[in-house]
Amino acid sequence: MAKVQVDSELKEILPTFLKNRENDCHQLKELIEAGDLAGVKKIGHKVSGSSGGYGFKELGEIAKNIELAAESGDQEKASKLIESFVNYVQTIEVEYI
């Protein structure tokens, strides 16, 4: 389980952020199965850039590693990281502070 402390000021917009990450999970799975590493890289880059601002540092690191694996053409590594990404998103437990 990924327990994350999030600033209570983000309470109204966090559900949209999390819903977008769920959508990313589906897209990443489809893209990696299709061998579309450019698409995988794009999502990894987007999520790595936005996650920290919401308090999801670990998710941002996973996404950055997805971006780097896709950029280097390592589909197997990207696939394993996508599994980690999906698992993280599916087990997020938010605690507002």
Phi and psi restraints in degrees (range 20) as a CNS / XPLOR table:
assign (resid 1 and name C) (resid 2 and name N)
       (resid 2 and name CA) (resid 2 and name C) 1.0 -103.6 20.0 2
assign (resid 2 and name N) (resid 2 and name CA)
       (resid 2 and name C) (resid 3 and name N) 1.0 98.0 20.0 2
assign (resid 2 and name C) (resid 3 and name N)
       (resid 3 and name CA) (resid 3 and name C) 1.0 -91.3 20.0 2
assign (resid 3 and name N) (resid 3 and name CA)
       (resid 3 and name C) (resid 4 and name N) 1.0 124.3 20.0 2
assign (resid 3 and name C) (resid 4 and name N)
       (resid 4 and name CA) (resid 4 and name C) 1.0 -129.0 20.0 2
assign (resid 4 and name N) (resid 4 and name CA)
       (resid 4 and name C) (resid 5 and name N) 1.0 131.8 20.0 2
assign (resid 4 and name C) (resid 5 and name N)
       (resid 5 and name CA) (resid 5 and name C) 1.0 -90.6 20.0 2
assign (resid 5 and name N) (resid 5 and name CA)
       (resid 5 and name C) (resid 6 and name N) 1.0 126.9 20.0 2
assign (resid 5 and name C) (resid 6 and name N)
       (resid 6 and name CA) (resid 6 and name C) 1.0 -125.7 20.0 2
assign (resid 6 and name N) (resid 6 and name CA)
       (resid 6 and name C) (resid 7 and name N) 1.0 139.7 20.0 2
assign (resid 6 and name C) (resid 7 and name N)
       (resid 7 and name CA) (resid 7 and name C) 1.0 -57.7 20.0 2
assign (resid 7 and name N) (resid 7 and name CA)
       (resid 7 and name C) (resid 8 and name N) 1.0 130.5 20.0 2
assign (resid 7 and name C) (resid 8 and name N)
       (resid 8 and name CA) (resid 8 and name C) 1.0 -62.5 20.0 2
assign (resid 8 and name N) (resid 8 and name CA)
       (resid 8 and name C) (resid 9 and name N) 1.0 -18.4 20.0 2
assign (resid 8 and name C) (resid 9 and name N)
       (resid 9 and name CA) (resid 9 and name C) 1.0 -66.1 20.0 2
assign (resid 9 and name N) (resid 9 and name CA)
       (resid 9 and name C) (resid 10 and name N) 1.0 -17.3 20.0 2
assign (resid 9 and name C) (resid 10 and name N)
       (resid 10 and name CA) (resid 10 and name C) 1.0 -93.8 20.0 2
assign (resid 10 and name N) (resid 10 and name CA)
       (resid 10 and name C) (resid 11 and name N) 1.0 4.6 20.0 2
assign (resid 10 and name C) (resid 11 and name N)
       (resid 11 and name CA) (resid 11 and name C) 1.0 -57.0 20.0 2
assign (resid 11 and name N) (resid 11 and name CA)
       (resid 11 and name C) (resid 12 and name N) 1.0 -37.5 20.0 2
assign (resid 11 and name C) (resid 12 and name N)
       (resid 12 and name CA) (resid 12 and name C) 1.0 -75.3 20.0 2
assign (resid 12 and name N) (resid 12 and name CA)
       (resid 12 and name C) (resid 13 and name N) 1.0 -32.1 20.0 2
assign (resid 12 and name C) (resid 13 and name N)
       (resid 13 and name CA) (resid 13 and name C) 1.0 -99.5 20.0 2
assign (resid 13 and name N) (resid 13 and name CA)
       (resid 13 and name C) (resid 14 and name N) 1.0 -13.4 20.0 2
assign (resid 13 and name C) (resid 14 and name N)
       (resid 14 and name CA) (resid 14 and name C) 1.0 -62.5 20.0 2
assign (resid 14 and name N) (resid 14 and name CA)
       (resid 14 and name C) (resid 15 and name N) 1.0 -39.6 20.0 2
assign (resid 14 and name C) (resid 15 and name N)
       (resid 15 and name CA) (resid 15 and name C) 1.0 -57.2 20.0 2
assign (resid 15 and name N) (resid 15 and name CA)
       (resid 15 and name C) (resid 16 and name N) 1.0 -36.7 20.0 2
assign (resid 15 and name C) (resid 16 and name N)
       (resid 16 and name CA) (resid 16 and name C) 1.0 -67.2 20.0 2
assign (resid 16 and name N) (resid 16 and name CA)
       (resid 16 and name C) (resid 17 and name N) 1.0 -42.9 20.0 2
assign (resid 16 and name C) (resid 17 and name N)
       (resid 17 and name CA) (resid 17 and name C) 1.0 -57.9 20.0 2
assign (resid 17 and name N) (resid 17 and name CA)
       (resid 17 and name C) (resid 18 and name N) 1.0 -47.1 20.0 2
assign (resid 17 and name C) (resid 18 and name N)
       (resid 18 and name CA) (resid 18 and name C) 1.0 -67.2 20.0 2
assign (resid 18 and name N) (resid 18 and name CA)
       (resid 18 and name C) (resid 19 and name N) 1.0 -38.1 20.0 2
assign (resid 18 and name C) (resid 19 and name N)
       (resid 19 and name CA) (resid 19 and name C) 1.0 -63.3 20.0 2
assign (resid 19 and name N) (resid 19 and name CA)
       (resid 19 and name C) (resid 20 and name N) 1.0 -40.4 20.0 2
assign (resid 19 and name C) (resid 20 and name N)
       (resid 20 and name CA) (resid 20 and name C) 1.0 -62.8 20.0 2
assign (resid 20 and name N) (resid 20 and name CA)
       (resid 20 and name C) (resid 21 and name N) 1.0 -36.4 20.0 2
assign (resid 20 and name C) (resid 21 and name N)
       (resid 21 and name CA) (resid 21 and name C) 1.0 -68.9 20.0 2
assign (resid 21 and name N) (resid 21 and name CA)
       (resid 21 and name C) (resid 22 and name N) 1.0 -35.6 20.0 2
assign (resid 21 and name C) (resid 22 and name N)
       (resid 22 and name CA) (resid 22 and name C) 1.0 -62.1 20.0 2
assign (resid 22 and name N) (resid 22 and name CA)
       (resid 22 and name C) (resid 23 and name N) 1.0 -42.3 20.0 2
assign (resid 22 and name C) (resid 23 and name N)
       (resid 23 and name CA) (resid 23 and name C) 1.0 -62.2 20.0 2
assign (resid 23 and name N) (resid 23 and name CA)
       (resid 23 and name C) (resid 24 and name N) 1.0 -38.7 20.0 2
assign (resid 23 and name C) (resid 24 and name N)
       (resid 24 and name CA) (resid 24 and name C) 1.0 -60.8 20.0 2
assign (resid 24 and name N) (resid 24 and name CA)
       (resid 24 and name C) (resid 25 and name N) 1.0 -38.1 20.0 2
assign (resid 24 and name C) (resid 25 and name N)
       (resid 25 and name CA) (resid 25 and name C) 1.0 -57.5 20.0 2
assign (resid 25 and name N) (resid 25 and name CA)
       (resid 25 and name C) (resid 26 and name N) 1.0 -48.2 20.0 2
assign (resid 25 and name C) (resid 26 and name N)
       (resid 26 and name CA) (resid 26 and name C) 1.0 -63.9 20.0 2
assign (resid 26 and name N) (resid 26 and name CA)
       (resid 26 and name C) (resid 27 and name N) 1.0 -44.6 20.0 2
assign (resid 26 and name C) (resid 27 and name N)
       (resid 27 and name CA) (resid 27 and name C) 1.0 -64.3 20.0 2
assign (resid 27 and name N) (resid 27 and name CA)
       (resid 27 and name C) (resid 28 and name N) 1.0 -43.7 20.0 2
assign (resid 27 and name C) (resid 28 and name N)
       (resid 28 and name CA) (resid 28 and name C) 1.0 -61.3 20.0 2
assign (resid 28 and name N) (resid 28 and name CA)
       (resid 28 and name C) (resid 29 and name N) 1.0 -42.0 20.0 2
assign (resid 28 and name C) (resid 29 and name N)
       (resid 29 and name CA) (resid 29 and name C) 1.0 -61.5 20.0 2
assign (resid 29 and name N) (resid 29 and name CA)
       (resid 29 and name C) (resid 30 and name N) 1.0 -45.2 20.0 2
assign (resid 29 and name C) (resid 30 and name N)
       (resid 30 and name CA) (resid 30 and name C) 1.0 -64.9 20.0 2
assign (resid 30 and name N) (resid 30 and name CA)
       (resid 30 and name C) (resid 31 and name N) 1.0 -43.6 20.0 2
assign (resid 30 and name C) (resid 31 and name N)
       (resid 31 and name CA) (resid 31 and name C) 1.0 -65.2 20.0 2
assign (resid 31 and name N) (resid 31 and name CA)
       (resid 31 and name C) (resid 32 and name N) 1.0 -42.8 20.0 2
assign (resid 31 and name C) (resid 32 and name N)
       (resid 32 and name CA) (resid 32 and name C) 1.0 -69.0 20.0 2
assign (resid 32 and name N) (resid 32 and name CA)
       (resid 32 and name C) (resid 33 and name N) 1.0 -36.4 20.0 2
assign (resid 32 and name C) (resid 33 and name N)
       (resid 33 and name CA) (resid 33 and name C) 1.0 -65.1 20.0 2
assign (resid 33 and name N) (resid 33 and name CA)
       (resid 33 and name C) (resid 34 and name N) 1.0 -33.4 20.0 2
assign (resid 33 and name C) (resid 34 and name N)
       (resid 34 and name CA) (resid 34 and name C) 1.0 -83.1 20.0 2
assign (resid 34 and name N) (resid 34 and name CA)
       (resid 34 and name C) (resid 35 and name N) 1.0 -6.0 20.0 2
assign (resid 34 and name C) (resid 35 and name N)
       (resid 35 and name CA) (resid 35 and name C) 1.0 75.2 20.0 2
assign (resid 35 and name N) (resid 35 and name CA)
       (resid 35 and name C) (resid 36 and name N) 1.0 20.4 20.0 2
assign (resid 35 and name C) (resid 36 and name N)
       (resid 36 and name CA) (resid 36 and name C) 1.0 -88.2 20.0 2
assign (resid 36 and name N) (resid 36 and name CA)
       (resid 36 and name C) (resid 37 and name N) 1.0 80.0 20.0 2
assign (resid 36 and name C) (resid 37 and name N)
       (resid 37 and name CA) (resid 37 and name C) 1.0 -69.8 20.0 2
assign (resid 37 and name N) (resid 37 and name CA)
       (resid 37 and name C) (resid 38 and name N) 1.0 -27.0 20.0 2
assign (resid 37 and name C) (resid 38 and name N)
       (resid 38 and name CA) (resid 38 and name C) 1.0 -65.1 20.0 2
assign (resid 38 and name N) (resid 38 and name CA)
       (resid 38 and name C) (resid 39 and name N) 1.0 -41.7 20.0 2
assign (resid 38 and name C) (resid 39 and name N)
       (resid 39 and name CA) (resid 39 and name C) 1.0 -66.3 20.0 2
assign (resid 39 and name N) (resid 39 and name CA)
       (resid 39 and name C) (resid 40 and name N) 1.0 -40.6 20.0 2
assign (resid 39 and name C) (resid 40 and name N)
       (resid 40 and name CA) (resid 40 and name C) 1.0 -61.4 20.0 2
assign (resid 40 and name N) (resid 40 and name CA)
       (resid 40 and name C) (resid 41 and name N) 1.0 -45.5 20.0 2
assign (resid 40 and name C) (resid 41 and name N)
       (resid 41 and name CA) (resid 41 and name C) 1.0 -59.8 20.0 2
assign (resid 41 and name N) (resid 41 and name CA)
       (resid 41 and name C) (resid 42 and name N) 1.0 -42.6 20.0 2
assign (resid 41 and name C) (resid 42 and name N)
       (resid 42 and name CA) (resid 42 and name C) 1.0 -60.8 20.0 2
assign (resid 42 and name N) (resid 42 and name CA)
       (resid 42 and name C) (resid 43 and name N) 1.0 -45.6 20.0 2
assign (resid 42 and name C) (resid 43 and name N)
       (resid 43 and name CA) (resid 43 and name C) 1.0 -67.2 20.0 2
assign (resid 43 and name N) (resid 43 and name CA)
       (resid 43 and name C) (resid 44 and name N) 1.0 -42.3 20.0 2
assign (resid 43 and name C) (resid 44 and name N)
       (resid 44 and name CA) (resid 44 and name C) 1.0 -57.5 20.0 2
assign (resid 44 and name N) (resid 44 and name CA)
       (resid 44 and name C) (resid 45 and name N) 1.0 -43.3 20.0 2
assign (resid 44 and name C) (resid 45 and name N)
       (resid 45 and name CA) (resid 45 and name C) 1.0 -63.7 20.0 2
assign (resid 45 and name N) (resid 45 and name CA)
       (resid 45 and name C) (resid 46 and name N) 1.0 -46.1 20.0 2
assign (resid 45 and name C) (resid 46 and name N)
       (resid 46 and name CA) (resid 46 and name C) 1.0 -60.2 20.0 2
assign (resid 46 and name N) (resid 46 and name CA)
       (resid 46 and name C) (resid 47 and name N) 1.0 -47.6 20.0 2
assign (resid 46 and name C) (resid 47 and name N)
       (resid 47 and name CA) (resid 47 and name C) 1.0 -71.5 20.0 2
assign (resid 47 and name N) (resid 47 and name CA)
       (resid 47 and name C) (resid 48 and name N) 1.0 -36.4 20.0 2
assign (resid 47 and name C) (resid 48 and name N)
       (resid 48 and name CA) (resid 48 and name C) 1.0 -64.7 20.0 2
assign (resid 48 and name N) (resid 48 and name CA)
       (resid 48 and name C) (resid 49 and name N) 1.0 -32.0 20.0 2
assign (resid 48 and name C) (resid 49 and name N)
       (resid 49 and name CA) (resid 49 and name C) 1.0 -77.2 20.0 2
assign (resid 49 and name N) (resid 49 and name CA)
       (resid 49 and name C) (resid 50 and name N) 1.0 -29.1 20.0 2
assign (resid 49 and name C) (resid 50 and name N)
       (resid 50 and name CA) (resid 50 and name C) 1.0 -99.3 20.0 2
assign (resid 50 and name N) (resid 50 and name CA)
       (resid 50 and name C) (resid 51 and name N) 1.0 -23.4 20.0 2
assign (resid 50 and name C) (resid 51 and name N)
       (resid 51 and name CA) (resid 51 and name C) 1.0 -64.5 20.0 2
assign (resid 51 and name N) (resid 51 and name CA)
       (resid 51 and name C) (resid 52 and name N) 1.0 -39.6 20.0 2
assign (resid 51 and name C) (resid 52 and name N)
       (resid 52 and name CA) (resid 52 and name C) 1.0 -59.8 20.0 2
assign (resid 52 and name N) (resid 52 and name CA)
       (resid 52 and name C) (resid 53 and name N) 1.0 -37.7 20.0 2
assign (resid 52 and name C) (resid 53 and name N)
       (resid 53 and name CA) (resid 53 and name C) 1.0 -65.1 20.0 2
assign (resid 53 and name N) (resid 53 and name CA)
       (resid 53 and name C) (resid 54 and name N) 1.0 -20.7 20.0 2
assign (resid 53 and name C) (resid 54 and name N)
       (resid 54 and name CA) (resid 54 and name C) 1.0 -98.4 20.0 2
assign (resid 54 and name N) (resid 54 and name CA)
       (resid 54 and name C) (resid 55 and name N) 1.0 -3.7 20.0 2
assign (resid 54 and name C) (resid 55 and name N)
       (resid 55 and name CA) (resid 55 and name C) 1.0 95.6 20.0 2
assign (resid 55 and name N) (resid 55 and name CA)
       (resid 55 and name C) (resid 56 and name N) 1.0 9.6 20.0 2
assign (resid 55 and name C) (resid 56 and name N)
       (resid 56 and name CA) (resid 56 and name C) 1.0 -102.8 20.0 2
assign (resid 56 and name N) (resid 56 and name CA)
       (resid 56 and name C) (resid 57 and name N) 1.0 67.2 20.0 2
assign (resid 56 and name C) (resid 57 and name N)
       (resid 57 and name CA) (resid 57 and name C) 1.0 -61.4 20.0 2
assign (resid 57 and name N) (resid 57 and name CA)
       (resid 57 and name C) (resid 58 and name N) 1.0 -44.6 20.0 2
assign (resid 57 and name C) (resid 58 and name N)
       (resid 58 and name CA) (resid 58 and name C) 1.0 -64.3 20.0 2
assign (resid 58 and name N) (resid 58 and name CA)
       (resid 58 and name C) (resid 59 and name N) 1.0 -40.4 20.0 2
assign (resid 58 and name C) (resid 59 and name N)
       (resid 59 and name CA) (resid 59 and name C) 1.0 -62.6 20.0 2
assign (resid 59 and name N) (resid 59 and name CA)
       (resid 59 and name C) (resid 60 and name N) 1.0 -40.8 20.0 2
assign (resid 59 and name C) (resid 60 and name N)
       (resid 60 and name CA) (resid 60 and name C) 1.0 -61.6 20.0 2
assign (resid 60 and name N) (resid 60 and name CA)
       (resid 60 and name C) (resid 61 and name N) 1.0 -38.5 20.0 2
assign (resid 60 and name C) (resid 61 and name N)
       (resid 61 and name CA) (resid 61 and name C) 1.0 -68.0 20.0 2
assign (resid 61 and name N) (resid 61 and name CA)
       (resid 61 and name C) (resid 62 and name N) 1.0 -41.2 20.0 2
assign (resid 61 and name C) (resid 62 and name N)
       (resid 62 and name CA) (resid 62 and name C) 1.0 -61.4 20.0 2
assign (resid 62 and name N) (resid 62 and name CA)
       (resid 62 and name C) (resid 63 and name N) 1.0 -45.6 20.0 2
assign (resid 62 and name C) (resid 63 and name N)
       (resid 63 and name CA) (resid 63 and name C) 1.0 -62.6 20.0 2
assign (resid 63 and name N) (resid 63 and name CA)
       (resid 63 and name C) (resid 64 and name N) 1.0 -39.7 20.0 2
assign (resid 63 and name C) (resid 64 and name N)
       (resid 64 and name CA) (resid 64 and name C) 1.0 -62.7 20.0 2
assign (resid 64 and name N) (resid 64 and name CA)
       (resid 64 and name C) (resid 65 and name N) 1.0 -40.8 20.0 2
assign (resid 64 and name C) (resid 65 and name N)
       (resid 65 and name CA) (resid 65 and name C) 1.0 -67.7 20.0 2
assign (resid 65 and name N) (resid 65 and name CA)
       (resid 65 and name C) (resid 66 and name N) 1.0 -34.2 20.0 2
assign (resid 65 and name C) (resid 66 and name N)
       (resid 66 and name CA) (resid 66 and name C) 1.0 -62.5 20.0 2
assign (resid 66 and name N) (resid 66 and name CA)
       (resid 66 and name C) (resid 67 and name N) 1.0 -46.2 20.0 2
assign (resid 66 and name C) (resid 67 and name N)
       (resid 67 and name CA) (resid 67 and name C) 1.0 -57.2 20.0 2
assign (resid 67 and name N) (resid 67 and name CA)
       (resid 67 and name C) (resid 68 and name N) 1.0 -46.8 20.0 2
assign (resid 67 and name C) (resid 68 and name N)
       (resid 68 and name CA) (resid 68 and name C) 1.0 -67.4 20.0 2
assign (resid 68 and name N) (resid 68 and name CA)
       (resid 68 and name C) (resid 69 and name N) 1.0 -39.8 20.0 2
assign (resid 68 and name C) (resid 69 and name N)
       (resid 69 and name CA) (resid 69 and name C) 1.0 -64.5 20.0 2
assign (resid 69 and name N) (resid 69 and name CA)
       (resid 69 and name C) (resid 70 and name N) 1.0 -42.1 20.0 2
assign (resid 69 and name C) (resid 70 and name N)
       (resid 70 and name CA) (resid 70 and name C) 1.0 -65.5 20.0 2
assign (resid 70 and name N) (resid 70 and name CA)
       (resid 70 and name C) (resid 71 and name N) 1.0 -40.9 20.0 2
assign (resid 70 and name C) (resid 71 and name N)
       (resid 71 and name CA) (resid 71 and name C) 1.0 -61.9 20.0 2
assign (resid 71 and name N) (resid 71 and name CA)
       (resid 71 and name C) (resid 72 and name N) 1.0 -36.8 20.0 2
assign (resid 71 and name C) (resid 72 and name N)
       (resid 72 and name CA) (resid 72 and name C) 1.0 -85.0 20.0 2
assign (resid 72 and name N) (resid 72 and name CA)
       (resid 72 and name C) (resid 73 and name N) 1.0 -1.8 20.0 2
assign (resid 72 and name C) (resid 73 and name N)
       (resid 73 and name CA) (resid 73 and name C) 1.0 82.1 20.0 2
assign (resid 73 and name N) (resid 73 and name CA)
       (resid 73 and name C) (resid 74 and name N) 1.0 13.9 20.0 2
assign (resid 73 and name C) (resid 74 and name N)
       (resid 74 and name CA) (resid 74 and name C) 1.0 -90.2 20.0 2
assign (resid 74 and name N) (resid 74 and name CA)
       (resid 74 and name C) (resid 75 and name N) 1.0 85.3 20.0 2
assign (resid 74 and name C) (resid 75 and name N)
       (resid 75 and name CA) (resid 75 and name C) 1.0 -64.9 20.0 2
assign (resid 75 and name N) (resid 75 and name CA)
       (resid 75 and name C) (resid 76 and name N) 1.0 -37.2 20.0 2
assign (resid 75 and name C) (resid 76 and name N)
       (resid 76 and name CA) (resid 76 and name C) 1.0 -64.3 20.0 2
assign (resid 76 and name N) (resid 76 and name CA)
       (resid 76 and name C) (resid 77 and name N) 1.0 -45.6 20.0 2
assign (resid 76 and name C) (resid 77 and name N)
       (resid 77 and name CA) (resid 77 and name C) 1.0 -65.1 20.0 2
assign (resid 77 and name N) (resid 77 and name CA)
       (resid 77 and name C) (resid 78 and name N) 1.0 -43.1 20.0 2
assign (resid 77 and name C) (resid 78 and name N)
       (resid 78 and name CA) (resid 78 and name C) 1.0 -59.9 20.0 2
assign (resid 78 and name N) (resid 78 and name CA)
       (resid 78 and name C) (resid 79 and name N) 1.0 -41.4 20.0 2
assign (resid 78 and name C) (resid 79 and name N)
       (resid 79 and name CA) (resid 79 and name C) 1.0 -61.6 20.0 2
assign (resid 79 and name N) (resid 79 and name CA)
       (resid 79 and name C) (resid 80 and name N) 1.0 -44.0 20.0 2
assign (resid 79 and name C) (resid 80 and name N)
       (resid 80 and name CA) (resid 80 and name C) 1.0 -65.3 20.0 2
assign (resid 80 and name N) (resid 80 and name CA)
       (resid 80 and name C) (resid 81 and name N) 1.0 -38.9 20.0 2
assign (resid 80 and name C) (resid 81 and name N)
       (resid 81 and name CA) (resid 81 and name C) 1.0 -68.3 20.0 2
assign (resid 81 and name N) (resid 81 and name CA)
       (resid 81 and name C) (resid 82 and name N) 1.0 -35.0 20.0 2
assign (resid 81 and name C) (resid 82 and name N)
       (resid 82 and name CA) (resid 82 and name C) 1.0 -63.4 20.0 2
assign (resid 82 and name N) (resid 82 and name CA)
       (resid 82 and name C) (resid 83 and name N) 1.0 -38.9 20.0 2
assign (resid 82 and name C) (resid 83 and name N)
       (resid 83 and name CA) (resid 83 and name C) 1.0 -59.7 20.0 2
assign (resid 83 and name N) (resid 83 and name CA)
       (resid 83 and name C) (resid 84 and name N) 1.0 -42.2 20.0 2
assign (resid 83 and name C) (resid 84 and name N)
       (resid 84 and name CA) (resid 84 and name C) 1.0 -64.2 20.0 2
assign (resid 84 and name N) (resid 84 and name CA)
       (resid 84 and name C) (resid 85 and name N) 1.0 -41.1 20.0 2
assign (resid 84 and name C) (resid 85 and name N)
       (resid 85 and name CA) (resid 85 and name C) 1.0 -60.7 20.0 2
assign (resid 85 and name N) (resid 85 and name CA)
       (resid 85 and name C) (resid 86 and name N) 1.0 -49.7 20.0 2
assign (resid 85 and name C) (resid 86 and name N)
       (resid 86 and name CA) (resid 86 and name C) 1.0 -61.4 20.0 2
assign (resid 86 and name N) (resid 86 and name CA)
       (resid 86 and name C) (resid 87 and name N) 1.0 -45.7 20.0 2
assign (resid 86 and name C) (resid 87 and name N)
       (resid 87 and name CA) (resid 87 and name C) 1.0 -60.3 20.0 2
assign (resid 87 and name N) (resid 87 and name CA)
       (resid 87 and name C) (resid 88 and name N) 1.0 -43.3 20.0 2
assign (resid 87 and name C) (resid 88 and name N)
       (resid 88 and name CA) (resid 88 and name C) 1.0 -61.3 20.0 2
assign (resid 88 and name N) (resid 88 and name CA)
       (resid 88 and name C) (resid 89 and name N) 1.0 -49.9 20.0 2
assign (resid 88 and name C) (resid 89 and name N)
       (resid 89 and name CA) (resid 89 and name C) 1.0 -62.7 20.0 2
assign (resid 89 and name N) (resid 89 and name CA)
       (resid 89 and name C) (resid 90 and name N) 1.0 -38.4 20.0 2
assign (resid 89 and name C) (resid 90 and name N)
       (resid 90 and name CA) (resid 90 and name C) 1.0 -74.3 20.0 2
assign (resid 90 and name N) (resid 90 and name CA)
       (resid 90 and name C) (resid 91 and name N) 1.0 -15.4 20.0 2
assign (resid 90 and name C) (resid 91 and name N)
       (resid 91 and name CA) (resid 91 and name C) 1.0 -116.5 20.0 2
assign (resid 91 and name N) (resid 91 and name CA)
       (resid 91 and name C) (resid 92 and name N) 1.0 12.6 20.0 2
assign (resid 91 and name C) (resid 92 and name N)
       (resid 92 and name CA) (resid 92 and name C) 1.0 -63.8 20.0 2
assign (resid 92 and name N) (resid 92 and name CA)
       (resid 92 and name C) (resid 93 and name N) 1.0 130.8 20.0 2
assign (resid 92 and name C) (resid 93 and name N)
       (resid 93 and name CA) (resid 93 and name C) 1.0 -123.3 20.0 2
assign (resid 93 and name N) (resid 93 and name CA)
       (resid 93 and name C) (resid 94 and name N) 1.0 116.6 20.0 2
assign (resid 93 and name C) (resid 94 and name N)
       (resid 94 and name CA) (resid 94 and name C) 1.0 -94.6 20.0 2
assign (resid 94 and name N) (resid 94 and name CA)
       (resid 94 and name C) (resid 95 and name N) 1.0 134.2 20.0 2
assign (resid 94 and name C) (resid 95 and name N)
       (resid 95 and name CA) (resid 95 and name C) 1.0 -121.7 20.0 2
assign (resid 95 and name N) (resid 95 and name CA)
       (resid 95 and name C) (resid 96 and name N) 1.0 118.8 20.0 2
assign (resid 95 and name C) (resid 96 and name N)
       (resid 96 and name CA) (resid 96 and name C) 1.0 -83.3 20.0 2
assign (resid 96 and name N) (resid 96 and name CA)
       (resid 96 and name C) (resid 97 and name N) 1.0 135.3 20.0 2
